[in-house]
Structure formats: structure tokens, C-alpha cells
Amino acid sequence: MLNRMLVAVVVIPAVIAAFQAAAGASYQPGEEGAICLGCHAEKGMTTTFTNGETLSLHVDDKELGGSVHKNLPCSVCHSGFSPDQHPKRHYKSKRNFTVAKAEACKQCHTFKKGIHVQMLGSLKEGVCVDCHGGHAVQSMKEAGDGCFGCHRYPVTMTFKDGSKHRLEVDENGLKTSVHKKLRCADCHFGFSAKEHPERVFKDRRNFRIVAAETCRRCHFDKYTKTLEGIHFNLLLSGNLKAPVCIDCHGSHTISSGRHEKVRSAHRCETCHEAIYQTYAMSVHGKALLSSHNQDVPVCSDCHRAHDLSDPHVADFRNNIPQMCSNCHANDDLMKRYGLSTAVLRSYLEDFHGVTITYYKKQKNSVRHIAVCTDCHGIHDITKTKGPDASVVKANLVKRCRKCHADAADNFPESWISHYEPDFKRAPLVYIVNLVYSVFIPFMIIGLVLQIILHIWRYAVNR
Amino acid sequence: MPGKEKYKQEYFTRFNRWRIIEHQANAIAFVVLVITGLSQKFHDSSVAEWVIMNIGGIDKARLIHRYTGLVLLVLTLQHIIIASFGVIFRRWAPTMVINRKDFTDVIDNLKYYFGMTEWPARCDRFDYKQKFEYWGVVIGGVLMVLTGLILWFPTLVFRWMPFLPGQIIPAAKATHTNEAMLAFLVIVIWHIYNSVFSPEVFPLDTSIFTGRISRERMIHEHPVEYERITGVALEKRHPAADDEAGADSKDVV
């Protein structure tokens, strides 16, 4: 009894609901549609245009059923056609046919303002069905961004200065970018097929600067970093050449700056060409460009990407040893190139290093103190071993003289390099350290023993 | 010629006023040099950081260190000149010169400490411990001043002496820093023990302030000098016996 009631209460309505759902999903064409589809549902049906192109006349009832026009009779759009009348029409080409068919849309969809008015007036290439589709016509909300309907063509905008800017977007480029999952309106905020505000810019540069404003809506962390950066501050001070997000990252073909170092370096080259050329000849640049070595630093590794600061200020200079040691104190990394990681420690233990460490703590840089780059070069860093070694050495005294004006030619010899002094490299230093390392413990242990003996004797005598 | 009455005096003069001033000046310079110098040697430690930051930065610390070093230079130089002059021209007794007896005194004292002999070494005006310290200060002072000057004016070294190898600068630094450590440890451990904590002088050996030393200590520590000054020959005695009886009763004329 209970089982039967359960069937009546639960199972029967469920079955009915399922049945209704199934019935609702399948397309039931109207009276006229049923007649048209009688023939046009067939797959092999085609027509041939004057230029020889063929077009399938097959209408997919599922496609039609999913469209917003599913309840319209065919003749509303295909005017002149009815079950009784089926005139024969001739078109030059497939495109001509499409353009002619799109005229039908204007019967219902009249636009007095907005992007459609502009488009309908100025566009020759794009018509309604290009964006919205034919039988599968949908509102743009469901169809996704219809922007490519126009923006796949070289549509242009005109700036106040008279120059024109192509608004064509490479769809493939966009699809391979890191933003492939975003919709146009995510960046082009406020734009859609319905809303397409007309904006006027002074020139192309102003347009790009304003366009880059959108990035911060997602990348706010990076944006706040740029506020401290030199580029942003140059921009603020009126230098419009200073790069904004899209100048380095690109716009529609946007990619992460981290993964491809060569490309990253090339971006900087756009403005800093001379420095790039110097860098390209340096030990780091050569390794990057000749063998795509990803271990070496590019511009942004030292200067940072977003919060890059003025390299001429003391804070930047004083931090250079730490900057270089990001790699040069990394054992795993340096092992690959047979380089010593003692460079940082040996520098910090020496006069220059101690001074700079305290200048940082004191927060005042009294003088210019030699850091890595003062001896090794900045963008033109070369190997200190091998064929370049003699050049490095020859240049060294000039570099010393920048601060030690009266340095003699052999003054650089006093720098016994970044290695622990050993008998071969610096015998004098090695011997001094060795003698004291024996003498000091010997002396101190001896004296302490004397003291202990003295106290002991005193205690015994009492 | 030692007077007969000299053995009756309670105190014996040990240092004149100039020696006392010299010692105090050396001590002050030494302390300043140690504070500013060791802070540079151990620049990473928090104590060093506290010192340097309170001095007003690394440049000020170095400045103070260098000018105090100049004071040490003057003190060391004047001492060497005056002492040499005195010994050579005015026939001062070369009481600080290390001689054979100093080495035998060391052995004698060690034997005494280990209980192998009954009496400690009988020392003259300066015992071997004092000579060791004296020469440590003189030689150490010269070394520190020389290497300090090299580090202060590294470029001039090569201007004036281009024949010197480049590693003279790091070698000077190694010497300066190691010698400083040695000097600091010897002073802190040895000198402070002997002049403050040693049971014989505790709580403080005042002779460097007053310039004089008691007869008791004189007999005890510098018996040879005592005999020379007073002309009184001391009996070799067990030092423990000193505490019970007056010094004069044991004097043998």
C-alpha cells in the first residue's frame, strides 16, 4: 500500500516532468516552417551562384530551434517566399547573397543611435549576420562577443590630429594570448554590441595610454607597483613616451613577461636601444642571444619590471651587491658555470662592502662607494677569466681612479680578487693569517694556563 | 750607592709622573681604538652595529679610529725615541731589555707553580711578565701604526714605494686585524688579571696611579731590585711566611 502511494506521489510526476522537458527541447516548427523544412531539412540541397560558388540550402532544425527567431515563420526573413511562391533569384556570389539577405533584418531591427547606426552607415564589409549568425541568430549576450564581426576587418578610427588607427584585431593572436579566456568587454569596459560609446582621442599615444588604464582593474598589484616606478612618474611629469602596460606586454597578443627572456629584452630595446646593444655584447647578453640561456639576467631582472627605480639614486646603487648575489651567491646556479659564490661575502667583508652596508643602515649615503658594477661594468659586464681578462684588468685602474684619483698603475693589484687568500694567489696574506692563526691560540692558551697555575699555587700556599 | 736607611721606607717609587701620564694616555687611546676598531672587525654583530650607529656612522667611527691611531703613533714614537735616547746618552739602566735570566725565571716560576721548588723566581725591577707586556705594547704599537697607515693611505703606498707587491694592502689588513685581536686578548686576559684580579694585587694594583709600591710587595715581587736599592740582602724564604711576621724582622743586614 505504502509502495503504491510512493509510486503515485513521487515517480509519476517525475516521469511526467521528464517527458515534458524532452518535448520542450525538441523543435516544433510552425505550420509554414514545417512545409519549408519538408525540403530544406535535406542535407544535399545546394544552389550555385553566377561565379560558381555553391551554398548549401540545408537548414539545421536544431540550429533554428536554438535561435531567438525560432517562433518566426520563414517568410518573415525570406520575404517573397511562401508555400505557394518560391521565386528563383540570382546572385553574383555567396557574399552578395549574404549581404542581400541581411537587408531583411532591418525590417524589424531599426537603429537610431549607437554602434549599429555607425556600422550600418559606414560598413560595407560587415552585415548583421556576420556577427549574429543566420538561422542560429542569437542575442549577443548568448553568442559571446560579436566584436570580431567588425573588428576582424581593418576598421579605423580617426584621432583629433587626423591620423587614423586600425582597429583590426588578429583573432588567432588573441586566442594564443594569456587572455584567451577573457571576453572583449572584460578589458574594453563599457563596450558591447548595444553600447559602443564613441570616444575621441587627441592622438594615437593618448589612445594607448588610456587603453592601458583598463589593466589595473585586474592587475591592481602590478599597477600599485608601477606607481613607484620611474616610467609611471615620467608619464606623470608629462613625458608621454614613457611606456604603459601595453607597450611592454602588447595588447591583444598579450603574454607573460616572465617566460621568454629574449622577448623581454627586446621590449626594452624599443626605447633603450644603445643600452641594449651594449648588453648584447656583455657576458650575459651573449649567453642569452646566442644560446637562449635563461639563467642570465635580462633588463627586468636587475631593474625590475613594474617598480623599476631610477638607477642613478643611491638606494639603487647600494643594493647592487644584493642584486647581483641573487644569482652569484646561488650555489646551484653558479656550479653550472664554475663560478665562485664567495663573491658577495668577500665583497661585504672588504672596506667597500662594510661601508655600503653601514650606509644602508644609516640611511645616508655620504659618498659613492664601489659596488660590483664599478669594477665589472654595468651593461658591458665581461668575463674576468679567459681572453677578456687582460682587458678587464687594464680597465680596472681607470675604474679605481674614479674615486682614488691618485691610484698608481699597480694599485688594482691590491685587490686579491674574491677568493680566500691562498699560498699561490696571495702568499703574504696567507702567511700572515696562518702565523696568527697559530700564534693567537698558542699565546692565549699559554697565558690562561699561567693564570690558572698562579691562582692554584696561591690557593695551595694558603 | 744605596743608603742604609732605605730599607726602612714604607714605599718605593716605581714610576715618575711622565710614565704615569704615558700609561693613562696609552690606555685611553687603546680603549678608543678597541671600541672603534673591533666594531669594524666584527661589523656584522649587533653590538658593533649599536656602537657604530651611536658614534654617528661608519665614516665617523673610522675617523675617530684613525685620529686615535695618530695619538698612538705619537705615544709609541716618543717612547721609543726617549727610551733609546735615555739608554744610549744618559746611561739609563736598560731594565726592559730581555736577558737570559728572564727565561730561567719562567722555568723557575713554572717549577714553583707545580710545587717542584720552594721559592718563586727572584725578579729584578721588571719581571718577565712585565717585559713580555712591555715589548708586546711596543712591537704591537709599531705594527699597528704601520699597517694602520697603509690602510689609511693605500694609494700613497704605491706612489712612494712602487716596488711593493699589490698584496701589501690585504696583508696589512690581515696583520692589523689579527694583531689587534691578539693585543686585545692579551690586555683583557693577562694585563687585567695581573693588575686587577690577581690575588696579589686585588682589588687593584695602584702603582700606576700613585707611582709607588709598598715595601712588602717590593720584597715579594722585585727582591733583586730591593736588595740593590737598600743594600739589604734578603733571605730566600717561603712567601707564605710573609703574612705572619713584619718584613724588617727577616732582613739580614
Interface residues (C-beta under 8 A of the other chain):
Chain A: V354 T355 T357 Y358 Y359 K361 Q362 N364 V366 H404 D406 A407 A408 N410 F411 P412 E413 S414 W415 I416 P421 A426 P427 L428 V429 V432 N433 Y436 F439 I440 M443 I444 L447 V448 I451 L453 H454 I455 W456 R457 Y458 V460 N461 R462
Chain B: Q40 H43 E49 I52 M53 G57 I58 D59 L110 Y112 Y113 F114 G115 P154 T155 L156 F158 R159 P162 P165 G166 Q167 I168 I169 P170 A171 A174 T175 N178 E179 M181 L182 L185 V186 I189 W190 Y193 S198 P199 E200 P239 A240
